[in-house]
Amino acid sequence: MFAFAVLLALGATVSAYPRTSLPAYLNNPKIDTNGSWRIVGGENAAPGEFPFIVSLRGSANNHFCGGSIINPRSVLTAAHCLIGASPSQVFAVAGTNTLNSGGVTIGSQSLIINPDYDDVTIANDIGVVLLQGDFAFSNLIAPVELSNTNVGSVPATLSGWGVTGVDEIVAPNDLQRLSTQTIENFMCQMFWGSDVTASQICIMSPIGQGACFGDSGGPLIDSNSRVQLGTVSRGYPCAVGFPDIFARVSAFNSWINSVSA
């Protein structure tokens, strides 16, 4: 559920699709099982390549957002993924690359949204899901280390189960990965203006590559150090050559540590 901000015009006001008006298929998406669908421009991830990634599911086992394991009982995600939800409706599934099989499922105890989250500008778009129990770590389930530095332009990797385009109605069954590059904020501001703040980080990918609906909350990692740089927040749907915007986790480390189990 990429909180896709709709760019009305360059330099114009940016707004986000509210949760209630997101495509209906996100509430009960079809799943492609033949592997032909990709995170826009991506490829299938290898088993265990992203042991920290989580599929956040609704009560009907429908994937709606991504997340990342930061300790046995806490999942980092986007704030907009949690707006309007209750703990009884959110489940975290880890340890599998496929949506239709495998993995370990744990229910939610509480959903914590950053108090500075702005549902108009989508600023401070970060949240934490506290779970009812602990994930047992293995080669398929493990926590990610969060970045504590303000990086500029570095090779990065995006992963998730987002749809392949704004008009698609199929969620990929297989976890997708995309090699990309973060960019300096001043470059991102050339596209998005002052809406891009120091607490955000952007990637710039060629047309035909990027995040889309269903990727929100998922991790962006440094391809070299494997630390998490950001959580998927918003963009101009989908993969049209505009930078995708992420919450910069290094800007929220103190808050994350204060609320995590």
C-alpha positions as CSV (number, residue, x, y, z in Angstrom):
1,M,0.0,0.0,0.0
2,F,2.6,2.5,-1.2
3,A,1.0,5.8,0.1
4,F,1.4,7.0,-3.4
5,A,1.3,10.7,-3.4
6,V,-0.4,12.1,-6.4
7,L,1.8,14.8,-8.0
8,L,-0.7,17.2,-9.5
9,A,1.9,19.2,-11.2
10,L,5.6,20.0,-10.7
11,G,5.7,22.3,-7.6
12,A,2.1,21.8,-6.9
13,T,0.5,20.4,-3.8
14,V,1.1,16.7,-3.2
15,S,-1.6,14.6,-1.6
16,A,-1.8,10.9,-0.7
17,Y,-4.4,8.3,-1.4
18,P,-6.1,7.8,2.0
19,R,-6.3,4.2,3.2
20,T,-10.0,4.0,2.4
21,S,-9.6,4.9,-1.3
22,L,-6.8,2.5,-2.1
23,P,-7.5,-0.1,-4.8
24,A,-10.0,-2.6,-3.6
25,Y,-7.7,-5.5,-4.6
26,L,-5.4,-4.6,-1.8
27,N,-8.0,-5.8,0.6
28,N,-8.2,-9.2,-1.1
29,P,-5.6,-9.3,-3.8
30,K,-5.3,-12.0,-6.4
31,I,-1.9,-13.8,-6.2
32,D,0.1,-14.7,-9.3
33,T,1.7,-18.1,-8.8
34,N,3.6,-18.5,-12.0
35,G,6.3,-16.0,-11.1
36,S,5.6,-13.7,-14.1
37,W,4.8,-10.6,-12.1
38,R,7.5,-8.4,-10.6
39,I,7.9,-5.5,-8.2
40,V,8.2,-3.0,-11.0
41,G,11.3,-4.0,-13.0
42,G,12.5,-6.4,-10.3
43,E,13.4,-10.1,-10.1
44,N,12.7,-12.9,-7.7
45,A,14.6,-12.8,-4.4
46,A,16.7,-15.8,-3.4
47,P,15.5,-17.9,-0.4
48,G,16.8,-16.3,2.8
49,E,18.2,-13.3,1.0
50,F,16.0,-11.0,3.1
51,P,15.4,-12.9,6.3
52,F,14.2,-9.7,8.0
53,I,11.4,-8.9,5.6
54,V,7.8,-9.3,6.8
55,S,4.5,-9.5,5.0
56,L,1.8,-7.6,7.0
57,R,-1.5,-9.4,6.5
58,G,-5.1,-8.6,7.3
59,S,-7.5,-11.0,9.0
60,A,-8.3,-12.7,5.6
61,N,-4.5,-13.4,5.2
62,N,-4.3,-10.6,2.6
63,H,-0.9,-8.9,2.1
64,F,-1.3,-5.1,2.5
65,C,2.2,-3.8,3.5
66,G,5.7,-4.8,4.1
67,G,7.8,-4.5,7.2
68,S,11.2,-5.5,8.7
69,I,12.1,-7.4,11.8
70,I,14.1,-5.2,14.2
71,N,14.0,-7.5,17.2
72,P,12.1,-10.8,18.1
73,R,8.9,-8.9,18.9
74,S,9.0,-5.7,16.8
75,V,8.4,-5.0,13.2
76,L,9.3,-1.6,11.6
77,T,6.9,-0.4,8.9
78,A,5.3,2.8,7.5
79,A,2.9,4.8,9.7
80,H,0.3,5.0,6.9
81,C,0.1,1.2,6.8
82,L,-1.3,1.2,10.4
83,I,-3.8,4.1,10.1
84,G,-7.3,2.9,10.8
85,A,-6.2,-0.6,11.7
86,S,-6.5,-2.4,15.0
87,P,-4.1,-5.0,16.4
88,S,-6.6,-7.8,16.0
89,Q,-6.6,-7.1,12.2
90,V,-2.8,-7.2,11.6
91,F,-0.6,-10.3,11.4
92,A,3.1,-10.5,10.6
93,V,4.4,-13.3,8.4
94,A,8.1,-14.0,8.2
95,G,10.4,-16.7,6.9
96,T,9.0,-17.2,3.5
97,N,9.4,-15.6,0.0
98,T,5.9,-16.6,-1.1
99,L,2.6,-15.2,-0.2
100,N,0.6,-18.4,-0.6
101,S,2.7,-20.8,1.5
102,G,5.2,-21.2,4.3
103,G,6.4,-18.8,7.0
104,V,5.6,-18.1,10.6
105,T,2.6,-15.9,11.5
106,I,2.4,-13.9,14.7
107,G,-0.5,-11.6,15.7
108,S,-0.1,-8.0,16.8
109,Q,-0.3,-6.7,20.3
110,S,-0.2,-3.0,19.5
111,L,0.3,-0.7,16.6
112,I,2.5,2.4,17.2
113,I,2.4,5.3,14.8
114,N,5.0,8.1,15.1
115,P,3.3,11.0,16.9
116,D,4.7,13.4,14.3
117,Y,3.2,11.5,11.3
118,D,1.4,13.9,9.0
119,D,-1.3,12.2,6.9
120,V,-1.4,15.2,4.4
121,T,2.3,15.5,3.6
122,I,3.1,11.9,4.6
123,A,6.1,13.2,6.7
124,N,7.5,11.1,9.5
125,D,5.9,8.0,7.9
126,I,7.2,5.4,10.3
127,G,5.5,3.0,12.7
128,V,6.2,-0.1,14.8
129,V,4.1,-3.3,15.2
130,L,4.6,-4.9,18.6
131,L,3.8,-8.6,18.3
132,Q,2.1,-11.0,20.6
133,G,5.0,-13.4,20.6
134,D,8.7,-13.6,19.5
135,F,10.0,-14.7,16.2
136,A,12.5,-17.6,16.6
137,F,15.6,-16.6,14.6
138,S,17.1,-18.9,12.0
139,N,18.6,-18.6,8.5
140,L,15.2,-17.6,7.2
141,I,14.1,-15.2,10.0
142,A,16.5,-12.7,11.4
143,P,16.6,-9.0,12.4
144,V,18.0,-6.2,10.3
145,E,20.4,-3.6,11.6
146,L,19.2,0.0,11.3
147,S,21.4,2.7,9.8
148,N,22.6,5.3,12.3
149,T,24.2,7.5,9.7
150,N,22.8,10.0,7.2
151,V,24.0,8.5,3.9
152,G,24.0,10.3,0.6
153,S,24.2,8.3,-2.7
154,V,24.9,4.6,-2.2
155,P,23.9,1.4,-3.9
156,A,20.7,0.1,-2.4
157,T,18.3,-2.8,-2.6
158,L,14.5,-2.7,-2.4
159,S,12.4,-5.8,-1.7
160,G,8.6,-6.4,-1.4
161,W,5.4,-8.0,-2.8
162,G,4.0,-4.8,-4.4
163,V,2.1,-5.0,-7.6
164,T,3.8,-4.4,-10.9
165,G,2.0,-1.2,-11.9
166,V,-0.7,1.2,-10.8
167,D,-3.3,-0.5,-12.9
168,E,-2.3,-4.1,-12.1
169,I,-4.7,-6.3,-10.1
170,V,-2.2,-9.0,-9.3
171,A,0.2,-9.2,-6.4
172,P,3.3,-11.3,-7.0
173,N,3.4,-14.5,-5.1
174,D,7.2,-14.4,-5.0
175,L,9.2,-11.8,-3.1
176,Q,10.7,-9.3,-5.5
177,R,14.1,-7.5,-5.3
178,L,15.4,-4.4,-7.1
179,S,18.9,-3.1,-7.2
180,T,18.8,0.7,-7.2
181,Q,20.6,3.8,-5.9
182,T,19.9,6.4,-3.3
183,I,20.3,10.0,-4.3
184,E,21.2,13.2,-2.4
185,N,18.1,15.0,-1.0
186,F,18.8,18.1,-3.1
187,M,18.4,16.0,-6.2
188,C,15.2,14.5,-4.9
189,Q,13.9,18.0,-4.2
190,M,14.5,18.9,-7.9
191,F,11.5,16.6,-8.6
192,W,9.5,16.9,-5.3
193,G,10.4,20.3,-4.0
194,S,10.5,21.2,-0.3
195,D,8.2,18.2,0.4
196,V,11.4,16.1,0.8
197,T,12.9,16.7,4.2
198,A,16.1,15.6,6.0
199,S,14.1,12.7,7.6
200,Q,13.5,11.2,4.2
201,I,15.7,9.4,1.7
202,C,15.0,8.9,-2.0
203,I,16.0,6.4,-4.7
204,M,16.2,7.1,-8.4
205,S,15.6,4.3,-10.8
206,P,15.1,4.2,-14.6
207,I,11.6,4.3,-16.0
208,G,10.0,0.9,-15.5
209,Q,11.7,0.2,-12.1
210,G,10.5,1.2,-8.6
211,A,8.1,0.6,-5.8
212,C,4.3,0.3,-6.2
213,F,1.1,-0.5,-4.2
214,G,1.8,-3.2,-1.6
215,D,5.5,-2.2,-1.1
216,S,4.8,0.4,1.6
217,G,6.6,-0.2,4.9
218,G,9.1,-2.5,3.3
219,P,12.9,-2.1,3.8
220,L,15.4,-0.3,1.6
221,I,18.8,-1.6,2.5
222,D,22.4,-0.6,1.8
223,S,23.6,-3.1,-0.7
224,N,27.1,-3.2,0.8
225,S,26.6,-3.0,4.5
226,R,23.1,-4.6,4.5
227,V,21.8,-2.1,7.1
228,Q,18.3,-0.7,6.6
229,L,18.3,2.9,5.2
230,G,14.6,3.5,4.8
231,T,11.0,2.3,4.8
232,V,8.9,2.6,1.7
233,S,6.7,5.7,2.0
234,R,5.4,7.4,-1.1
235,G,6.0,8.2,-4.8
236,Y,4.4,9.1,-8.1
237,P,2.8,5.8,-9.2
238,C,4.3,3.7,-10.6
239,A,8.0,3.6,-11.8
240,V,7.6,6.6,-14.2
241,G,11.1,8.0,-13.6
242,F,10.3,10.1,-10.4
243,P,12.2,9.3,-7.2
244,D,10.5,7.1,-4.7
245,I,10.5,8.5,-1.2
246,F,11.3,6.6,2.0
247,A,11.3,7.4,5.7
248,R,15.0,7.7,6.7
249,V,15.4,5.3,9.6
250,S,18.5,7.0,11.0
251,A,16.3,10.1,11.7
252,F,14.0,8.0,13.9
253,N,16.4,5.6,15.8
254,S,15.8,7.2,19.2
255,W,12.0,7.0,18.7
256,I,12.2,3.4,17.4
257,N,14.3,2.3,20.3
258,S,11.9,4.0,22.8
259,V,8.8,2.1,21.6
260,S,10.2,-1.3,20.5
261,A,9.7,-4.3,22.7
